C-alpha cells in the first residue's frame, strides 16, 4: 500500500507497540517512502503527555486519548499544513 498511497498522517495505537517492536513511530518516520509523515499516537487515558514527551523525535505530533472518533482525528489533522503534492484524502476507519 505504501507504494501507491502517500499518507500525510497515521494513527498508531500505543497499546499495540510492545516488545520487540516498541518503536513503530520511529520506523514510520524514517521510512523514505513516507516523507513528512506525521504520527498521531493513540494512548490510554492519562498516558498522553508522558508518551508525547518521549516521542516527539519520531514524527509524533500529538497524542489522542482513547476512545476517539473520526471527528477528533480530523480536528487534529486540520491543525497542520500538508505539503502540496499528489495526495488523495482517504479515511480508513474500522
N, C-alpha and C positions, 0 to 999 in steps of 0.2 A: 504494500500500500504506500510506503514512503516514496517509491519511485514515481508514482503518478499523482500524489496528493501532497502538497506542502502546507502542513499545519502551521498556523501562527501561534496557537495556544494548545496546550494539552493539560488535562486534569489528571493528576496522579494521586491515588489513594495511599496515604501514608501507611495504612494498616496492611497493605499488601507488599510493602517493602521490608522484607525480612531477610535475615542472613540466609544465603550468601550474597544476595543482591540488594543491599540497602541503599545503593547509590544510583537508582534508576534515573532521577533527575540529572545527575552528572552525565550519565551515558547519553541521554537525550540531548542535553545542552551542547555536548561536544561532538555530536554526530554531524559531519559535514553536509549530510543530506537535508538537515533541518536548520538552515541558517536563521538566526534571530528568534528561535523558538522560545516562547515564554511558558513557564510551568506554573500552574495553579495547584497548590498542594491541598488535598482534602484531608482534614485532620479530625480526630475525635474531639469532643467538647473539652475546651480548656487547654489543648496542646498547641494551638496555632502559633502563638507568639514565640514560644521556645523553639519550635521546629523551624519557623521562618528565620529566626536569628541565625540558626546554624546552616541554612540552606541558600542564602542569597547569592552565593557564588556559583550556584548550579542552575541559574536561569529561573529560579523560583521567584516570582514577582509578588505573590501573596499567598496567604492560606485562607481556606474557606472551611468553616465548621460543618460537619455532617450532622443531620441531614440537610441537603440543599436541593434546589431545583434549577432548571434551566434558566429561569429569570435572574437568579443570583449570579450564575456564571456569566450570562450576557452582560449584566451590570459591570462586572469586573473587566471583561474583555473590552467594553466600550470606554474604559478609562485610559487605554493605551493606544497610541498611534500604531498603525500597522504599515510596514514598508509597502509602497505601491509595487505592484507586480501581478503576475498571473496567478492569483489565488482565487479559489472558489470557497464561499462560505457554506459550509455543510455542518450540520449538527448531527452527531451520532449519540442518541440517548437510549439507554436500555433500561 
